[in-house]
Amino acid sequence: MSAAASAPKPEAESPKPLPKPLKPEALDALAAEYLAIKKEIDDAEVELAEKFKVKVEGMDALRLQFTEVCEAYGSPHEKKSKLFFGLDYEVMTTASASSSQDQRAITVFEAKCAKAGKSDLFSSLFEKVSEYRPRPGAGEVVRRSMGNKLTARLALWYLKCTVTKANPPRLADVRLRKKS
């Protein structure tokens, strides 16, 4: 008999017991307590928002000033960041970009593929839900198809399907400088 066969099997966990049923009066009492606590929290949030509105606006102005100064005079840091040094503090900004799909361009690309007899290529690049979106691995399909199915003209139409937009730099961090 092997060791695995003789080892005791762990017991299956028993299902969690059901909570005691609540009488309608008890449910009403708990619901009233819940809503009272929720109202208290909501009121406190409103009060805090009003109390700190001026401070938040001041912080937003400082964030904008830090971002502008760091972008103008900061040193490059990593790939998309800049650092600006004070005596005790440093400010870092980070730039980014986002991509989205141009549905009109995708529709035109679909028509161009159909006209060129390459509908199967289009189907391997995009899936249609309520709008077209790239299939996972579409970039690899493009690389493999260059020259064969994907002509240079179709490749240009495909490139028009993705719109890349640079986002404005944002303040990433304000921190004490590390002293060496």
Secondary structure, 3 states (H helix, E strand, C coil): CCHHHHCCCCCCCCCCCCCCCCCHHHHHHHHHHHHHHHHHHHHHHHHHHHHHHHHHHHHHHHHHHHHHHHHHHCEEECCCEEEEECCCEEEEEEEEEEEEECHHHHHHHHHHHHHCCCHHHHHHHEEECCCEEECCCHHHHHHHHECCCECHHHHHHHHCCEEEEEEEEEEEEEEECCCC
